[in-house]
Amino acid sequence: MGTADRVEGAVAERQEPVTPEAMMTRIGQAVMLHHGGDREEARDRFLGLWAEIGEDGDPLHRCTLAHYMADTQDDPSDELAWDLRALSAAEELSDERVAEVVQHEGALAVRALYPSLHLNLAADYEKLDRPDAARTHLRIARGTADALGDDSYGDGVRAAMGRLESRLGEGESSRGPDGGSEGDSWGPPRQRP
């Protein structure tokens, strides 16, 4: 059974609308599959969920799913396309919509998504040997970094910016707070749904 057949089957099985919370849970389950090493199954599930959500569906669902779907791509052009979808959906989001799903004190503000979204685009363009576009999105990511919290997620995004800056020859910010290297991983962390 091919991917398209599985997507159609998943859509056909769905008879009732999915609540916003349930959709985020399902996206999170696919993310866990990917983090557990089952990239192909995660990609298939993301495709099925994308078919349910639709191009005009809830922007929070589209942003979250596209953000993670990008990581499951083998082709850098496909990764870029999914990261562009995530950014486009984020531009439709409001803080109120995010707060509906992230129901705890200090809920994520939409503007806190932009550093990671632009960093992902910069990394995509670097993979595609488009350094000018990579630098443009890296500058945008840096310009929005004040929205990041002083937590492990914010630290991880800032560290990834530094590593990418170093590779692109953008400055000395590849050093961590202690003056040492930030490590070998170069991609930005993905915030869990």
Buried (B, 14 or more C-beta within 10 A) or exposed (E): EEEEEBBBEBEEEEEEEBEBEEBBEBBBEBBEBBBEEBBEBBBBBBBBBBBBBEEEBBBBBBBBBBBBBBBBBEEBEBBBBBBBBBBBBBEBBEEEBBBEBBEEEEBBBBBBBBBBBBBBBBBBBBBBEBBEBBBBBBBBBBEBBEBBEEEEBBBBBBBBBBBBBBBBEBEEBBEBEEEEEBEEEBEBBBBEB
